[in-house]
Amino acid sequence: MKLSVVYQPAAPASASPYRVRDNKRGELDWANAFLDSQRLRQLSLRSLRIYAYDLLNFARWFEPQHRRLAEITESTIVEYVRNQLEQDPQPTPQTVNHRLGTVRCCYRFHTGQEIPAGKVHFQRRYTQRSPLGYGRRRPAVAWGLHLKQNRRVIVPLSSAEVAKFWQSFRTYRDLALVGLMLLDGLRSCEVLALQLEDLQLAEGQLRALGKGNKKRVVPLPPEILEVLGHYLRLERPLTNSPALFVSLKGQHRAQAMTSAGLRSLFRHHRVLSQVRQANPHRFRHTFGSDMVRAGMSLPALQQLMGHAQIATTMLYVQLAPQDVWREYARAIENRARLGSSQIS
């Protein structure tokens, strides 16, 4: 039995458009019932797609064993992890942990409880403190196997790389796309989801729809306002599409730009500009790092970037060596000034 994920755009609003099916077009009931429940929770299509492929990976390993989902234990999870780590190429710890989290959520949905221990015991109790490092510790429980993940390191683009990549664009639409990521920190999915009605040009701002369908208002720098104005007046085809960014040519002209189209755009300009590290999220990282270096407060940056947790925003507080030396020199200067004032 060969399993795959099928996308059904005409699915009813109460059902997930992403379905896990076999090659005979039969539904994998336990997986699709869980996906439908997440659709009822109003999860985004992007989240539903990720859940579907997580369950597909598990089902391809689990279904040939002809066992019921309710029979799995943490011993089953250990076998599943071992199988993944033996694959070539090997998935990252982040990918494995995300798959495990999806399987545990699916099991909890069907049984109303956590996956039992079986022959292994990974459950552990610990105390947890606030992400900012202060406040009273509180007890917490870690359920099941969890692979150790390397600490995320934010690597922004240099100003020279940004300039080189920026200069490879020739249309106002593409400049506006990249500018919203670089100067407003928008995610690629947020840029593609923008509607014409989200633009508030007179106020110099726009509404962005972030993760969890949370809306936020972000300011538009003058240079982005100018580029957007040129795009709307000179380039955007006449269309009934409510999407802000549409295709400019080809068979999909005047239709909303897709994530595949955006990926193709970045691939082309990475080759053209020879900036191999340029991608939408790297531009968002560059924006966050630049704002921290410019002195923006973390709560303000959290609001601007649409982070649910300030711990995510704190990842941008990583000083480069030149920043460390600059802060050191400033501290020494202030210390010397303070010492001289005390002596006098």
matplotlib code that plots the C-alpha trace (Angstrom):
import matplotlib.pyplot as plt

x = [0.0, 1.5, 0.4, 0.5, -1.0, -3.7, -4.9, -8.6, -9.3, -13.0, -13.2, -16.0, -15.1, -15.3, -12.9, -9.2, -8.3, -5.2, -5.9, -3.7, -4.7, -3.4, -2.9, -6.5, -7.8, -8.8, -8.8, -6.5, -9.2, -7.2, -5.0, -7.8, -10.0, -7.3, -6.7, -10.4, -10.3, -7.5, -9.5, -12.3, -9.9, -9.3, -5.7, -4.1, -3.7, 0.0, -0.3, -2.7, -0.2, 2.7, 0.5, -0.5, 3.1, 4.1, 1.4, 2.2, 5.8, 4.7, 1.9, 4.4, 6.4, 3.5, 0.7, 2.7, 2.8, -1.0, -1.4, -4.0, -3.0, -4.3, -1.7, 1.4, 3.6, 6.8, 8.6, 6.9, 8.1, 11.7, 11.5, 10.1, 12.9, 15.5, 14.1, 14.2, 17.8, 18.8, 17.4, 19.6, 19.5, 18.9, 16.2, 17.2, 16.4, 13.9, 12.1, 12.0, 10.7, 8.0, 6.8, 6.8, 4.8, 2.2, 1.9, 1.4, -1.3, -3.0, -2.8, -4.2, -7.0, -8.1, -7.5, -7.8, -4.5, -0.7, 1.2, 2.0, 5.6, 5.7, 9.2, 10.9, 10.4, 11.3, 8.9, 10.7, 9.8, 11.7, 11.3, 10.8, 11.6, 10.5, 12.1, 13.6, 15.4, 13.6, 10.5, 9.5, 10.2, 7.2, 7.0, 6.6, 6.6, 8.4, 6.4, 8.3, 11.4, 12.7, 15.9, 18.4, 18.3, 21.2, 20.6, 19.3, 21.8, 20.5, 22.8, 21.7, 22.9, 25.6, 24.8, 26.9, 24.9, 21.6, 22.7, 23.9, 20.7, 18.5, 20.2, 19.4, 15.7, 14.1, 10.4, 8.6, 6.6, 9.7, 11.3, 8.2, 8.1, 11.7, 11.4, 8.5, 10.7, 13.8, 12.3, 9.2, 10.2, 7.3, 7.3, 7.0, 3.5, 2.4, 3.6, 1.7, -1.4, -1.6, -4.8, -5.3, -7.6, -4.7, -2.9, -3.4, -1.2, -2.5, -1.6, 1.7, 0.9, -0.5, -2.3, -0.4, -2.0, 0.5, 0.6, -2.6, -4.6, -3.4, -3.5, -1.0, -0.4, 3.1, 4.5, 5.6, 8.9, 8.9, 11.0, 8.5, 5.6, 7.1, 7.8, 4.3, 2.8, 4.8, 3.8, 0.1, 0.1, 2.4, 2.8, -0.1, -2.4, -6.1, -7.7, -10.5, -8.1, -8.1, -4.4, -1.9, 0.9, -0.1, 1.9, 3.0, 3.3, 2.8, -0.3, -0.9, -0.8, -3.0, -3.5, -2.4, 1.3, 2.0, 4.6, 6.1, 6.3, 8.1, 10.6, 11.3, 11.8, 14.4, 16.2, 16.6, 17.9, 20.3, 22.0, 21.8, 23.3, 25.6, 24.2, 23.7, 22.3, 19.4, 16.0, 12.8, 13.4, 17.0, 15.7, 13.4, 16.4, 18.3, 15.5, 15.3, 19.1, 19.2, 16.4, 18.2, 21.4, 19.6, 18.4, 14.7, 13.2, 12.4, 8.7, 8.4, 10.2, 8.1, 5.0, 6.4, 7.5, 4.4, 6.2, 3.9, 6.8, 9.4, 11.9, 11.8, 12.6, 15.5, 17.2, 18.1, 20.1, 23.4, 26.2, 28.8, 32.5, 32.7, 29.6, 31.1, 34.3, 32.2, 30.2, 33.3, 35.0, 31.9, 31.7, 35.4, 34.9, 32.0, 33.9, 36.8, 34.5, 32.8, 36.1, 37.4, 34.2, 34.5, 38.2, 37.4]
y = [0.0, 3.3, 6.3, 10.0, 13.4, 14.7, 18.3, 18.9, 22.6, 22.0, 20.3, 21.7, 24.2, 21.6, 19.2, 19.4, 19.9, 17.8, 14.1, 11.1, 8.3, 5.1, 4.3, 2.9, 6.3, 4.9, 7.3, 6.7, 7.3, 7.9, 10.5, 12.3, 12.5, 14.3, 16.7, 17.4, 18.3, 20.7, 22.3, 22.9, 24.7, 27.1, 26.2, 27.7, 25.6, 25.8, 24.1, 21.5, 20.7, 20.3, 18.0, 15.9, 15.3, 14.5, 11.9, 10.6, 9.9, 8.1, 6.1, 4.9, 3.3, 2.2, 1.0, -2.1, -3.4, -3.8, -2.4, 0.1, 3.6, 2.9, 0.1, 2.3, 3.0, 5.0, 1.8, 2.2, 5.8, 4.8, 2.3, 5.0, 7.5, 4.8, 4.2, 7.9, 8.3, 5.4, 7.2, 8.8, 11.8, 11.9, 14.3, 17.1, 16.8, 19.6, 17.7, 14.5, 16.3, 18.0, 14.6, 13.1, 16.1, 15.6, 11.8, 12.5, 15.1, 12.6, 9.9, 12.2, 13.2, 9.6, 8.3, 11.3, 10.4, 10.5, 7.7, 5.1, 4.2, 0.6, -0.9, 2.5, 5.5, 8.9, 10.9, 13.3, 16.0, 19.3, 22.9, 25.7, 29.4, 32.3, 32.6, 35.9, 34.1, 35.5, 34.8, 31.8, 28.3, 26.1, 22.3, 20.8, 17.4, 16.4, 13.6, 11.0, 10.9, 14.3, 14.7, 17.3, 20.3, 22.6, 26.1, 28.3, 30.8, 33.8, 34.5, 37.7, 38.9, 41.5, 45.0, 44.2, 40.9, 42.7, 45.5, 42.9, 40.9, 44.0, 45.3, 42.1, 43.0, 44.9, 45.1, 47.2, 44.1, 42.2, 45.1, 45.5, 41.8, 41.8, 45.2, 44.1, 41.2, 43.3, 46.5, 45.2, 41.7, 40.0, 36.2, 35.0, 33.5, 36.9, 38.7, 36.3, 36.6, 40.4, 41.8, 45.1, 46.1, 45.5, 48.5, 51.8, 54.0, 57.3, 56.2, 54.7, 51.2, 47.8, 44.9, 41.6, 38.2, 36.2, 32.8, 31.7, 34.1, 37.0, 40.4, 43.1, 46.6, 47.4, 50.8, 51.2, 53.0, 55.8, 53.7, 50.8, 53.2, 54.6, 51.2, 49.9, 53.0, 52.4, 48.7, 49.5, 52.3, 50.9, 47.1, 45.3, 43.9, 44.7, 41.8, 41.0, 39.2, 40.7, 39.6, 42.4, 40.6, 38.8, 37.2, 39.7, 37.4, 33.8, 31.6, 32.7, 36.4, 38.5, 35.5, 35.6, 34.9, 31.4, 30.1, 28.1, 31.2, 33.0, 30.2, 30.2, 34.0, 33.7, 30.8, 32.8, 35.9, 33.8, 32.6, 36.1, 37.9, 35.1, 35.6, 32.0, 32.5, 34.8, 33.5, 35.0, 34.0, 35.2, 38.6, 38.5, 37.5, 40.4, 42.8, 41.5, 41.7, 45.2, 46.4, 45.0, 46.7, 49.9, 49.8, 48.8, 47.3, 43.6, 44.1, 46.5, 44.1, 41.2, 43.1, 44.2, 40.7, 38.9, 36.6, 34.8, 34.4, 36.9, 34.1, 33.9, 37.6, 37.2, 34.9, 38.2, 39.4, 37.8, 40.3, 39.9, 40.2, 43.8, 44.7, 43.1, 45.2, 48.4, 47.8, 46.9, 50.2, 52.2, 50.5, 51.3, 54.9, 55.3, 53.7, 56.0, 59.0, 57.9, 57.4, 60.8, 62.5, 60.8, 61.9, 65.5]
z = [0.0, -1.1, 0.9, -0.2, 0.7, -1.7, -1.8, -2.3, -2.7, -3.0, 0.5, 2.8, 5.4, 8.2, 6.5, 5.9, 2.2, 2.8, 3.0, 3.6, 1.1, -0.3, -4.0, -4.2, -3.1, 0.3, 3.2, 6.2, 8.7, 11.9, 10.2, 8.4, 11.4, 13.2, 10.3, 10.2, 13.9, 13.3, 10.5, 12.9, 15.2, 12.2, 11.7, 8.6, 5.4, 5.9, 9.3, 8.0, 5.2, 7.7, 10.0, 7.0, 5.9, 9.5, 9.7, 6.2, 7.3, 10.4, 8.6, 5.9, 8.7, 11.0, 8.6, 7.2, 10.8, 10.8, 14.3, 15.7, 16.7, 20.3, 20.7, 20.3, 23.3, 23.8, 22.8, 19.4, 19.3, 20.0, 17.1, 14.8, 15.8, 15.2, 11.7, 10.9, 12.0, 9.7, 6.7, 4.1, 4.1, 7.9, 9.0, 11.4, 15.2, 14.7, 12.0, 14.0, 17.1, 15.1, 13.7, 17.2, 18.5, 15.7, 16.4, 20.1, 19.4, 17.1, 19.7, 22.4, 20.1, 19.6, 23.1, 25.4, 27.1, 26.6, 25.0, 27.7, 28.6, 27.4, 28.0, 28.1, 30.4, 29.0, 31.2, 33.5, 35.9, 36.1, 37.1, 34.6, 34.8, 32.7, 29.3, 30.5, 33.3, 36.3, 38.4, 40.5, 39.1, 38.4, 38.1, 34.6, 33.0, 29.8, 28.0, 25.9, 23.8, 22.6, 20.5, 21.6, 19.2, 18.6, 19.7, 16.9, 15.7, 13.7, 10.8, 9.0, 5.6, 5.5, 4.1, 1.0, 0.4, 0.8, -1.7, -4.2, -4.1, -4.1, -7.3, -9.2, -9.3, -12.1, -11.3, -8.7, -7.6, -6.7, -4.9, -2.9, -2.0, -0.8, 0.9, 3.1, 4.3, 4.8, 6.1, 7.9, 8.9, 7.2, 6.7, 3.1, 3.8, 5.3, 2.2, -0.1, 2.0, 1.7, 0.1, -1.5, 1.3, 3.8, 2.4, 4.2, 2.1, 3.4, 7.0, 5.8, 7.2, 6.3, 8.1, 8.1, 8.9, 10.9, 12.5, 14.2, 12.0, 14.3, 12.7, 13.3, 11.9, 10.7, 9.4, 5.8, 5.3, 2.7, 0.2, 0.4, 0.0, -3.2, -4.7, -3.8, -5.5, -8.7, -8.7, -8.3, -10.9, -13.5, -13.2, -11.6, -14.3, -14.3, -12.4, -10.0, -7.7, -4.2, -3.7, -3.5, -5.3, -8.6, -11.4, -14.1, -17.1, -18.3, -18.2, -14.5, -15.3, -13.0, -10.6, -7.0, -6.6, -5.0, -2.6, -5.5, -7.6, -4.7, -4.3, -8.0, -7.9, -5.1, -6.8, -10.0, -8.1, -5.9, -9.1, -10.7, -7.7, -6.5, -2.9, -2.1, 1.4, 0.3, 1.2, 2.6, 6.2, 6.0, 5.2, 8.2, 10.4, 8.9, 9.8, 13.4, 13.9, 12.5, 14.7, 17.9, 16.9, 16.3, 19.9, 19.5, 22.7, 22.6, 23.4, 20.5, 18.2, 19.4, 18.4, 15.1, 14.0, 15.3, 17.8, 20.2, 22.7, 23.6, 23.9, 20.0, 19.8, 22.2, 19.6, 17.8, 20.7, 19.5, 19.1, 16.4, 17.5, 16.3, 18.4, 21.5, 21.1, 20.5, 23.6, 25.6, 24.5, 25.4, 28.9, 29.5, 28.4, 30.7, 33.6, 33.1, 33.0, 36.2, 37.9, 36.9, 38.1, 41.5, 41.9, 41.1]

ax = plt.figure().add_subplot(projection="3d")
ax.plot(x, y, z, "-o")
ax.set_aspect("equal")
plt.show()
